[in-house]
Every structure is written in C-alpha cells, then in structure tokens.
Amino acid sequence: MTWDYPQPYTLKLTPASSDIDGLQHTNNAVYVQWCEVIGWAHSEQLGLSLNNYQELNRAMAIRHAEYDYLLPSVLGDKLILGTWIVASDGKLNMERRFQLIREADQAIIMRGKWDLVCIEISTGKPKRMPPEFCDIYLPAIVK
C-alpha cells in the first residue's frame, strides 16, 4: 500500500447496498461517516474513549473538515481506510488525516483532513487539552 504517512491505523470496509447512491457508487456522505468511525476507533485504541472524554469534560471537536473525493468505489469493493494524527500544538489544536485505498488496484479513493480543537464539553468553548490528551495523543503524532 502507498500510504501518505507511515503506520496508519486501519479499518477494512466494503460498501453495502445501503451505501450506494443513484449514480451506483458509494455516496460521499458514507466516507465522512467512515472517517468518524475510524477516528473514534483510533482514539480508543490509543486509550481515550468517549467515556474518558465525558469524565474529563473535554473533547477534540472538528473545527474544519476537508475531503478530496478522487475516485468512486462501488458495491462490494474491498477498501482500507487509514488515519493518523499528524500535528498538534499540545494546547488546543490537533490535525487528523485520512486516506481510503481500494485493495484490488491500490487506487486512492479519498483523502481527508480534520482540524480539531479541544473543547470543554459542558460549555462547548475551547479549553486547553488536559494532560491525559497530551500524554496519549502527542506520542501518536506521525511525521
């Protein structure tokens, strides 16, 4: 696989009939949902779950998202979605990247980017990352 960054956290996916739109390819909104699924799975694998977020009253919220839809995928395609944390200031901001590859021909289907900001869940306002976030997320940053 030709990944944009080394050692992605990956998830294997196959579009189901409910993912296919009127143009007979995977609807773009499905890719966005998959990015959310893998983002949470990666965070949990690193050691931070939704329960941890709630206990700490902090969350990494999407401030800005970009998706580049490069090629279509269709019903039954075997896909691999990868994600990485690529940057953080260790205070408020973090950047997560995504890449979706079709297994059969190694074609890149989609690339995505999230700019995240740490918020206090109870107020929704930006708030400095707690030490637990820094201890887990910062060592996971890839270059």
Buried (B, 14 or more C-beta within 10 A) or exposed (E): EEBBBEEBBBBEBEBEEEBBEEEEBBBEEBBBEBBEEBBBBBBEEBEBEEEBBEEBEBBBEEBEBEBEBEEBBEEEBEBBBBBBBBBBEEEBBBBBBBBBBBEEEEBBBBBBBBBBBBBBBEEEEBBEBBEBBBEBBBEBBBE
